[in-house]
Every structure is written in structure tokens, then in C-alpha cells.
Amino acid sequence: MAKLNPYLNFDGKAEEAFNFYRSIFGGEFVGGINRMGDAPGTENLPEEEKNRVMHIALPIGGDLLMASDICPSFGQHLTVGNNNYVSIFPESREEADRLFKGLSEGGTVEMPMEDQFWGAYYGSFQDKFGTYWMVNYTEQLAPQKS
């Protein structure tokens, strides 16, 4: 069975965003922070781009949230849009509220946390870095404690 992990792109804000996400979820970055300037063949990158993040990964539960910064000198452009969401399935309503409150701080709430007609306790928002999130607590889908 394949495993899916969200991968986010930022325009020079990956490290700041992931330090913020780590402050909410806890944990440590897997493999540290890999920078553009550490890769072979990047000697001619503009100084501003050498410190950008080439790869960063934060474990959340049994999954990884990963990201990198774009590299404008390679012709990359970032367009922030609502075509990608990170959907979180917390273990309790209290955890859902904590994650929603923390991650949405400074962002824009689309739907506040509320009981929904489909049976979930759900909310969605765009965080202050432009990433869209869904927090979706459903008792039937909550991980069972052994």
C-alpha cells in the first residue's frame, strides 16, 4: 500500500513556516534543514537563494509534512492557491480545537470548528503562510487506543 505525505512549496518562508508548525505539533525535523547552497552545483546561486530550504520534513503522527522553497533563479514561481489542503484527523475534539486555534492564528478562517451534517467536527482555514488546512475530527475515524 502506498503512503501519501503532503509536500508544500514556499517562496523563502519554508523554515519560518515549519518552525511555526513544529511549535504546534512538536517533534524534530527529520534530517535537519537542507539548504539550496549545500547542494552540488549551486555555487553560482544568488546569495539570497543559498539559504533557502531545499528540503524539510516534520513528523506528525505516523506521517510526514514536507516542504521546500522555490528557487527564482531557476525560473520557479510560487502561486499560492486553494488547490491544496493539509487535512488533519486529530484524536479528540479538544485536540481538534487546539490545532485549529494554533494553526489559524494570523490566518483566515474559512469555516470555524463546528459539528457538521456529515457527522464530523470540522473547520478549515488558510494559515499566515498561505497553506490551507482542514481539521476533521470524527469519532469513528479517531485512532483507537490499545
Buried (B, 14 or more C-beta within 10 A) or exposed (E): EEEEEBEBBBBBBBBEBBEBBBEBBEEEBEEEBBBBBEEEEBEEBEEEBBBBBBBBBBBBEEBBBBBBBBBBEEEEEBEBEEEEBBEBBBBEBEBBBBBBEBBBEEBEEBEEBEEEEEEBBBBBBBBBBBBBBBBBBBEEEBEEEE
